[in-house]
């Protein structure tokens, strides 16, 4: 290691992206299950945790976007998902 190179951070942003995305997926599935089992308050709480995990995954992907092709693909897919959600926000009508 060269003298001019410094250790940047102990936290691996790519590992944070992986775990927060897993939390987002698991939280979304658990919230859907809680809603299906007629536990709306539990479903809302779990969905809130899933939203927090999603935001953390965006922060982690943004932090490692220069060094990781995975982070670039993830942010691209998130952008596509947001565009589709905005396109179909009015009940599925494109017109």
N, CA, C and O atoms as CSV, one atom per row, in Angstrom:
chain,resi,resn,atom,element,x,y,z
A,1,UNK,N,N,0.839,-1.178,0.000
A,1,UNK,CA,C,0.000,0.000,0.000
A,1,UNK,C,C,0.882,1.238,0.000
A,1,UNK,O,O,1.816,1.346,0.794
A,2,UNK,N,N,0.585,2.152,-0.879
A,2,UNK,CA,C,1.381,3.359,-0.989
A,2,UNK,C,C,1.147,4.271,0.205
A,2,UNK,O,O,0.130,4.187,0.894
A,3,UNK,N,N,2.100,5.124,0.421
A,3,UNK,CA,C,2.001,6.041,1.541
A,3,UNK,C,C,0.867,7.049,1.368
A,3,UNK,O,O,0.260,7.487,2.345
A,4,UNK,N,N,0.584,7.416,0.103
A,4,UNK,CA,C,-0.453,8.423,-0.141
A,4,UNK,C,C,-1.863,7.845,-0.033
A,4,UNK,O,O,-2.831,8.593,0.104
A,5,UNK,N,N,-1.981,6.519,-0.093
A,5,UNK,CA,C,-3.299,5.909,0.022
A,5,UNK,C,C,-3.689,5.810,1.487
A,5,UNK,O,O,-2.881,5.448,2.342
A,6,UNK,N,N,-4.943,6.139,1.757
A,6,UNK,CA,C,-5.448,6.040,3.120
A,6,UNK,C,C,-6.626,5.091,3.140
A,6,UNK,O,O,-7.346,4.947,2.152
A,7,UNK,N,N,-6.808,4.462,4.249
A,7,UNK,CA,C,-7.982,3.620,4.417
A,7,UNK,C,C,-9.182,4.542,4.586
A,7,UNK,O,O,-9.216,5.376,5.491
A,8,UNK,N,N,-10.169,4.381,3.703
A,8,UNK,CA,C,-11.262,5.351,3.690
A,8,UNK,C,C,-12.269,5.106,4.794
A,8,UNK,O,O,-12.525,5.996,5.605
A,9,UNK,N,N,-12.843,3.918,4.839
A,9,UNK,CA,C,-13.895,3.677,5.814
A,9,UNK,C,C,-13.917,2.205,6.200
A,9,UNK,O,O,-13.529,1.338,5.416
A,10,UNK,N,N,-14.368,1.940,7.397
A,10,UNK,CA,C,-14.480,0.574,7.858
A,10,UNK,C,C,-15.733,-0.084,7.286
A,10,UNK,O,O,-15.774,-1.297,7.082
A,11,UNK,N,N,-16.742,0.724,7.034
A,11,UNK,CA,C,-18.019,0.212,6.564
A,11,UNK,C,C,-17.957,-0.072,5.071
A,11,UNK,O,O,-17.546,0.793,4.299
A,12,UNK,N,N,-18.352,-1.247,4.658
A,12,UNK,CA,C,-18.416,-1.583,3.247
A,12,UNK,C,C,-19.783,-1.165,2.698
A,12,UNK,O,O,-20.809,-1.725,3.084
A,13,UNK,N,N,-19.790,-0.194,1.808
A,13,UNK,CA,C,-21.046,0.311,1.265
A,13,UNK,C,C,-21.751,-0.745,0.435
A,13,UNK,O,O,-22.981,-0.795,0.402
A,14,UNK,N,N,-20.969,-1.598,-0.245
A,14,UNK,CA,C,-21.583,-2.637,-1.054
A,14,UNK,C,C,-22.261,-3.692,-0.180
A,14,UNK,O,O,-23.326,-4.202,-0.528
A,15,UNK,N,N,-21.642,-4.015,0.951
A,15,UNK,CA,C,-22.287,-4.941,1.894
A,15,UNK,C,C,-23.532,-4.287,2.501
A,15,UNK,O,O,-24.538,-4.960,2.728
A,16,UNK,N,N,-23.469,-3.009,2.756
A,16,UNK,CA,C,-24.644,-2.296,3.256
A,16,UNK,C,C,-25.770,-2.305,2.254
A,16,UNK,O,O,-26.937,-2.437,2.622
A,17,UNK,N,N,-25.420,-2.162,0.965
A,17,UNK,CA,C,-26.426,-2.231,-0.093
A,17,UNK,C,C,-27.089,-3.600,-0.110
A,17,UNK,O,O,-28.311,-3.706,-0.207
A,18,UNK,N,N,-26.280,-4.640,-0.017
A,18,UNK,CA,C,-26.818,-6.003,-0.050
A,18,UNK,C,C,-27.755,-6.267,1.122
A,18,UNK,O,O,-28.852,-6.790,0.929
A,19,UNK,N,N,-27.339,-5.916,2.324
A,19,UNK,CA,C,-28.161,-6.211,3.505
A,19,UNK,C,C,-29.399,-5.327,3.585
A,19,UNK,O,O,-30.464,-5.789,3.994
A,20,UNK,N,N,-29.270,-4.071,3.201
A,20,UNK,CA,C,-30.454,-3.202,3.255
A,20,UNK,C,C,-31.456,-3.584,2.171
A,20,UNK,O,O,-32.663,-3.471,2.387
A,21,UNK,N,N,-30.980,-4.034,1.012
A,21,UNK,CA,C,-31.902,-4.503,-0.012
A,21,UNK,C,C,-32.600,-5.782,0.449
A,21,UNK,O,O,-33.794,-5.959,0.208
A,22,UNK,N,N,-31.865,-6.665,1.105
A,22,UNK,CA,C,-32.491,-7.880,1.649
A,22,UNK,C,C,-33.536,-7.520,2.699
A,22,UNK,O,O,-34.597,-8.143,2.750
A,23,UNK,N,N,-33.255,-6.527,3.535
A,23,UNK,CA,C,-34.234,-6.069,4.516
A,23,UNK,C,C,-35.459,-5.468,3.874
A,23,UNK,O,O,-36.576,-5.640,4.361
A,24,UNK,N,N,-35.246,-4.752,2.763
A,24,UNK,CA,C,-36.363,-4.164,2.027
A,24,UNK,C,C,-37.270,-5.248,1.445
A,24,UNK,O,O,-38.492,-5.175,1.568
A,25,UNK,N,N,-36.666,-6.252,0.811
A,25,UNK,CA,C,-37.457,-7.335,0.211
A,25,UNK,C,C,-38.178,-8.137,1.284
A,25,UNK,O,O,-39.372,-8.412,1.161
A,26,UNK,N,N,-37.453,-8.513,2.342
A,26,UNK,CA,C,-38.080,-9.285,3.419
A,26,UNK,C,C,-39.184,-8.490,4.105
A,26,UNK,O,O,-40.244,-9.035,4.414
A,27,UNK,N,N,-38.942,-7.215,4.342
A,27,UNK,CA,C,-39.957,-6.374,4.976
A,27,UNK,C,C,-41.201,-6.219,4.133
A,27,UNK,O,O,-42.316,-6.227,4.654
A,28,UNK,N,N,-41.016,-6.078,2.818
A,28,UNK,CA,C,-42.166,-5.963,1.929
A,28,UNK,C,C,-42.990,-7.246,1.931
A,28,UNK,O,O,-44.220,-7.201,1.979
A,29,UNK,N,N,-42.311,-8.389,1.878
A,29,UNK,CA,C,-43.024,-9.673,1.903
A,29,UNK,C,C,-43.733,-9.899,3.238
A,29,UNK,O,O,-44.864,-10.386,3.271
A,30,UNK,N,N,-43.068,-9.544,4.335
A,30,UNK,CA,C,-43.701,-9.701,5.644
A,30,UNK,C,C,-44.894,-8.764,5.806
A,30,UNK,O,O,-45.907,-9.144,6.394
A,31,UNK,N,N,-44.779,-7.549,5.291
A,31,UNK,CA,C,-45.901,-6.611,5.377
A,31,UNK,C,C,-47.082,-7.106,4.550
A,31,UNK,O,O,-48.233,-6.967,4.963
A,32,UNK,N,N,-46.802,-7.680,3.391
A,32,UNK,CA,C,-47.884,-8.235,2.575
A,32,UNK,C,C,-48.539,-9.412,3.287
A,32,UNK,O,O,-49.760,-9.562,3.241
A,33,UNK,N,N,-47.741,-10.246,3.942
A,33,UNK,CA,C,-48.293,-11.362,4.706
A,33,UNK,C,C,-49.117,-10.908,5.889
A,33,UNK,O,O,-50.165,-11.486,6.178
A,34,UNK,N,N,-48.652,-9.872,6.580
A,34,UNK,CA,C,-49.410,-9.352,7.717
A,34,UNK,C,C,-50.729,-8.737,7.252
A,34,UNK,O,O,-51.748,-8.864,7.930
A,35,UNK,N,N,-50.710,-8.076,6.106
A,35,UNK,CA,C,-51.950,-7.525,5.566
A,35,UNK,C,C,-52.915,-8.613,5.150
A,35,UNK,O,O,-54.125,-8.486,5.339
A,36,UNK,N,N,-52.375,-9.693,4.578
A,36,UNK,CA,C,-53.233,-10.805,4.158
A,36,UNK,C,C,-53.832,-11.534,5.351
A,36,UNK,O,O,-54.925,-12.092,5.254
A,37,UNK,N,N,-53.127,-11.533,6.468
A,37,UNK,CA,C,-53.624,-12.186,7.679
A,37,UNK,C,C,-54.471,-11.252,8.539
A,37,UNK,O,O,-54.803,-11.580,9.678
A,38,UNK,N,N,-54.814,-10.104,7.999
A,38,UNK,CA,C,-55.677,-9.124,8.654
A,38,UNK,C,C,-55.053,-8.526,9.917
A,38,UNK,O,O,-55.701,-8.405,10.957
A,39,UNK,N,N,-53.760,-8.153,9.794
A,39,UNK,CA,C,-53.053,-7.418,10.841
A,39,UNK,C,C,-52.550,-6.102,10.237
A,39,UNK,O,O,-51.355,-5.954,9.981
A,40,UNK,N,N,-53.460,-5.148,10.009
A,40,UNK,CA,C,-53.041,-3.935,9.277
A,40,UNK,C,C,-52.026,-3.076,10.026
A,40,UNK,O,O,-51.148,-2.490,9.394
A,41,UNK,N,N,-52.117,-2.986,11.322
A,41,UNK,CA,C,-51.150,-2.161,12.071
A,41,UNK,C,C,-49.762,-2.766,12.022
A,41,UNK,O,O,-48.774,-2.048,11.870
A,42,UNK,N,N,-49.678,-4.087,12.148
A,42,UNK,CA,C,-48.392,-4.769,12.045
A,42,UNK,C,C,-47.823,-4.606,10.638
A,42,UNK,O,O,-46.626,-4.380,10.460
A,43,UNK,N,N,-48.702,-4.725,9.640
A,43,UNK,CA,C,-48.271,-4.550,8.254
A,43,UNK,C,C,-47.725,-3.160,7.995
A,43,UNK,O,O,-46.724,-3.008,7.294
A,44,UNK,N,N,-48.370,-2.142,8.551
A,44,UNK,CA,C,-47.882,-0.767,8.370
A,44,UNK,C,C,-46.526,-0.560,9.038
A,44,UNK,O,O,-45.649,0.105,8.487
A,45,UNK,N,N,-46.364,-1.132,10.222
A,45,UNK,CA,C,-45.078,-1.002,10.917
A,45,UNK,C,C,-43.951,-1.685,10.165
A,45,UNK,O,O,-42.856,-1.136,10.040
A,46,UNK,N,N,-44.219,-2.880,9.666
A,46,UNK,CA,C,-43.201,-3.602,8.905
A,46,UNK,C,C,-42.905,-2.880,7.590
A,46,UNK,O,O,-41.756,-2.824,7.151
A,47,UNK,N,N,-43.936,-2.335,6.973
A,47,UNK,CA,C,-43.732,-1.592,5.731
A,47,UNK,C,C,-42.907,-0.327,5.970
A,47,UNK,O,O,-42.124,0.069,5.107
A,48,UNK,N,N,-43.070,0.301,7.115
A,48,UNK,CA,C,-42.239,1.458,7.455
A,48,UNK,C,C,-40.775,1.055,7.582
A,48,UNK,O,O,-39.888,1.772,7.120
A,49,UNK,N,N,-40.522,-0.088,8.206
A,49,UNK,CA,C,-39.148,-0.596,8.309
A,49,UNK,C,C,-38.594,-0.904,6.920
A,49,UNK,O,O,-37.423,-0.642,6.643
A,50,UNK,N,N,-39.436,-1.463,6.047
A,50,UNK,CA,C,-39.000,-1.761,4.682
A,50,UNK,C,C,-38.643,-0.488,3.925
A,50,UNK,O,O,-37.685,-0.475,3.152
A,51,UNK,N,N,-39.402,0.577,4.139
A,51,UNK,CA,C,-39.105,1.858,3.481
A,51,UNK,C,C,-37.771,2.412,3.978
A,51,UNK,O,O,-36.989,2.946,3.191
A,52,UNK,N,N,-37.512,2.288,5.257
A,52,UNK,CA,C,-36.232,2.744,5.805
A,52,UNK,C,C,-35.087,1.942,5.192
A,52,UNK,O,O,-34.052,2.507,4.838
A,53,UNK,N,N,-35.266,0.625,5.067
A,53,UNK,CA,C,-34.240,-0.210,4.436
A,53,UNK,C,C,-34.020,0.188,2.982
A,53,UNK,O,O,-32.888,0.175,2.499
A,54,UNK,N,N,-35.098,0.542,2.282
A,54,UNK,CA,C,-34.973,0.975,0.892
A,54,UNK,C,C,-34.170,2.261,0.790
A,54,UNK,O,O,-33.315,2.387,-0.086
A,55,UNK,N,N,-34.432,3.211,1.669
A,55,UNK,CA,C,-33.691,4.477,1.650
A,55,UNK,C,C,-32.219,4.238,1.985
A,55,UNK,O,O,-31.334,4.845,1.380
A,56,UNK,N,N,-31.960,3.357,2.945
A,56,UNK,CA,C,-30.569,3.025,3.284
A,56,UNK,C,C,-29.875,2.377,2.089
A,56,UNK,O,O,-28.703,2.648,1.829
A,57,UNK,N,N,-30.594,1.522,1.361
A,57,UNK,CA,C,-29.982,0.896,0.186
A,57,UNK,C,C,-29.657,1.934,-0.883
A,57,UNK,O,O,-28.643,1.808,-1.570
A,58,UNK,N,N,-30.494,2.951,-1.037
A,58,UNK,CA,C,-30.191,4.019,-1.986
A,58,UNK,C,C,-28.957,4.810,-1.567
A,58,UNK,O,O,-28.131,5.174,-2.405
A,59,UNK,N,N,-28.836,5.074,-0.267
A,59,UNK,CA,C,-27.662,5.794,0.238
A,59,UNK,C,C,-26.397,4.971,0.016
A,59,UNK,O,O,-25.375,5.506,-0.415
A,60,UNK,N,N,-26.462,3.679,0.306
A,60,UNK,CA,C,-25.297,2.810,0.113
A,60,UNK,C,C,-24.924,2.706,-1.361
A,60,UNK,O,O,-23.743,2.739,-1.706
A,61,UNK,N,N,-25.921,2.581,-2.230
A,61,UNK,CA,C,-25.640,2.503,-3.663
A,61,UNK,C,C,-25.038,3.810,-4.172
A,61,UNK,O,O,-24.130,3.800,-5.003
A,62,UNK,N,N,-25.541,4.918,-3.676
A,62,UNK,CA,C,-24.986,6.208,-4.071
A,62,UNK,C,C,-23.556,6.398,-3.597
A,62,UNK,O,O,-22.755,7.055,-4.262
A,63,UNK,N,N,-23.238,5.822,-2.446
A,63,UNK,CA,C,-21.888,5.977,-1.902
A,63,UNK,C,C,-20.855,5.148,-2.659
A,63,UNK,O,O,-19.681,5.513,-2.701
A,64,UNK,N,N,-21.278,4.041,-3.254
A,64,UNK,CA,C,-20.299,3.192,-3.956
A,64,UNK,C,C,-20.548,3.149,-5.460
A,64,UNK,O,O,-20.130,2.199,-6.122
A,65,UNK,N,N,-21.213,4.149,-6.006
A,65,UNK,CA,C,-21.570,4.129,-7.428
A,65,UNK,C,C,-20.351,4.210,-8.343
A,65,UNK,O,O,-20.375,3.646,-9.437
A,66,UNK,N,N,-19.315,4.877,-7.938
A,66,UNK,CA,C,-18.137,5.021,-8.800
A,66,UNK,C,C,-17.343,3.732,-8.923
A,66,UNK,O,O,-16.715,3.492,-9.954
A,67,UNK,N,N,-17.359,2.901,-7.892
A,67,UNK,CA,C,-16.525,1.709,-7.887
A,67,UNK,C,C,-17.286,0.425,-8.165
A,67,UNK,O,O,-16.666,-0.631,-8.296
A,68,UNK,N,N,-18.579,0.480,-8.258
A,68,UNK,CA,C,-19.351,-0.751,-8.341
A,68,UNK,C,C,-20.350,-0.716,-9.489
A,68,UNK,O,O,-21.199,0.172,-9.576
A,69,UNK,N,N,-20.227,-1.698,-10.359
A,69,UNK,CA,C,-21.187,-1.832,-11.452
A,69,UNK,C,C,-22.544,-2.285,-10.911
A,69,UNK,O,O,-23.586,-1.938,-11.466
A,70,UNK,N,N,-22.526,-3.055,-9.837
A,70,UNK,CA,C,-23.768,-3.515,-9.207
A,70,UNK,C,C,-24.579,-2.321,-8.705
A,70,UNK,O,O,-25.797,-2.280,-8.878
A,71,UNK,N,N,-23.912,-1.362,-8.091
A,71,UNK,CA,C,-24.609,-0.175,-7.573
A,71,UNK,C,C,-25.212,0.632,-8.715
A,71,UNK,O,O,-26.315,1.165,-8.587
A,72,UNK,N,N,-24.489,0.725,-9.837
A,72,UNK,CA,C,-25.041,1.453,-10.985
A,72,UNK,C,C,-26.285,0.772,-11.530
A,72,UNK,O,O,-27.277,1.434,-11.834
A,73,UNK,N,N,-26.235,-0.549,-11.655
A,73,UNK,CA,C,-27.407,-1.295,-12.131
A,73,UNK,C,C,-28.567,-1.171,-11.160
A,73,UNK,O,O,-29.719,-1.041,-11.573
A,74,UNK,N,N,-28.264,-1.211,-9.868
A,74,UNK,CA,C,-29.320,-1.099,-8.865
A,74,UNK,C,C,-30.021,0.252,-8.967
A,74,UNK,O,O,-31.250,0.320,-8.952
A,75,UNK,N,N,-29.251,1.313,-9.070
A,75,UNK,CA,C,-29.855,2.643,-9.172
A,75,UNK,C,C,-30.617,2.814,-10.489
A,75,UNK,O,O,-31.642,3.494,-10.532
A,76,UNK,N,N,-30.111,2.192,-11.567
A,76,UNK,CA,C,-30.839,2.230,-12.831
A,76,UNK,C,C,-32.185,1.523,-12.700
A,76,UNK,O,O,-33.204,2.043,-13.154
A,77,UNK,N,N,-32.197,0.347,-12.087
A,77,UNK,CA,C,-33.440,-0.395,-11.913
A,77,UNK,C,C,-34.408,0.327,-10.980
A,77,UNK,O,O,-35.620,0.275,-11.185
A,78,UNK,N,N,-33.882,0.997,-9.961
A,78,UNK,CA,C,-34.738,1.797,-9.079
A,78,UNK,C,C,-35.372,2.941,-9.870
A,78,UNK,O,O,-36.554,3.238,-9.698
A,79,UNK,N,N,-34.587,3.580,-10.735
A,79,UNK,CA,C,-35.128,4.668,-11.551
A,79,UNK,C,C,-36.225,4.152,-12.489
A,79,UNK,O,O,-37.252,4.809,-12.663
A,80,UNK,N,N,-36.010,2.984,-13.088
A,80,UNK,CA,C,-37.040,2.393,-13.950
A,80,UNK,C,C,-38.282,2.066,-13.138
A,80,UNK,O,O,-39.400,2.317,-13.587
A,81,UNK,N,N,-38.100,1.511,-11.956
A,81,UNK,CA,C,-39.233,1.175,-11.091
A,81,UNK,C,C,-40.026,2.433,-10.721
A,81,UNK,O,O,-41.256,2.407,-10.699
A,82,UNK,N,N,-39.331,3.519,-10.432
A,82,UNK,CA,C,-40.011,4.771,-10.098
A,82,UNK,C,C,-40.771,5.333,-11.298
A,82,UNK,O,O,-41.877,5.854,-11.153
A,83,UNK,N,N,-40.172,5.223,-12.479
A,83,UNK,CA,C,-40.862,5.725,-13.674
A,83,UNK,C,C,-42.123,4.913,-13.966
A,83,UNK,O,O,-43.154,5.472,-14.340
A,84,UNK,N,N,-42.037,3.603,-13.796
A,84,UNK,CA,C,-43.224,2.760,-14.008
A,84,UNK,C,C,-44.293,3.084,-12.973
A,84,UNK,O,O,-45.480,3.137,-13.296
A,85,UNK,N,N,-43.873,3.301,-11.731
A,85,UNK,CA,C,-44.840,3.643,-10.682
A,85,UNK,C,C,-45.515,4.977,-10.976
A,85,UNK,O,O,-46.717,5.121,-10.754
A,86,UNK,N,N,-44.764,5.950,-11.471
A,86,UNK,CA,C,-45.364,7.243,-11.821
A,86,UNK,C,C,-46.265,7.134,-13.038
A,86,UNK,O,O,-47.263,7.847,-13.146
A,87,UNK,N,N,-45.912,6.240,-13.955
A,87,UNK,CA,C,-46.705,6.075,-15.159
A,87,UNK,C,C,-48.070,5.464,-14.832
A,87,UNK,O,O,-49.086,5.859,-15.404
A,88,UNK,N,N,-48.086,4.505,-13.914
A,88,UNK,CA,C,-49.310,3.791,-13.604
A,88,UNK,C,C,-49.948,4.222,-12.285
A,88,UNK,O,O,-50.726,3.461,-11.708
A,89,UNK,N,N,-49.645,5.399,-11.806
A,89,UNK,CA,C,-50.185,5.809,-10.506
A,89,UNK,C,C,-51.683,6.089,-10.517
A,89,UNK,O,O,-52.310,6.118,-9.459
A,90,UNK,N,N,-52.256,6.293,-11.677
A,90,UNK,CA,C,-53.676,6.611,-11.773
A,90,UNK,C,C,-54.513,5.387,-12.137
A,90,UNK,O,O,-55.404,5.486,-12.980
A,91,UNK,N,N,-54.252,4.260,-11.532
A,91,UNK,CA,C,-55.078,3.072,-11.744
A,91,UNK,C,C,-54.770,2.280,-12.991
A,91,UNK,O,O,-55.629,1.542,-13.473
A,92,UNK,N,N,-53.564,2.409,-13.533
A,92,UNK,CA,C,-53.165,1.591,-14.653
A,92,UNK,C,C,-53.484,2.147,-16.017
A,92,UNK,O,O,-53.241,1.468,-17.015
A,93,UNK,N,N,-54.009,3.337,-16.111
A,93,UNK,CA,C,-54.355,3.918,-17.393
A,93,UNK,C,C,-53.178,4.727,-17.930
A,93,UNK,O,O,-52.675,5.627,-17.258
A,94,UNK,N,N,-52.744,4.398,-19.148
A,94,UNK,CA,C,-51.634,5.121,-19.758
A,94,UNK,C,C,-52.122,6.435,-20.360
A,94,UNK,O,O,-51.357,7.397,-20.420
A,95,UNK,N,N,-53.356,6.497,-20.799
A,95,UNK,CA,C,-53.892,7.691,-21.481
A,95,UNK,C,C,-53.891,8.874,-20.563
A,95,UNK,O,O,-54.304,9.964,-20.959
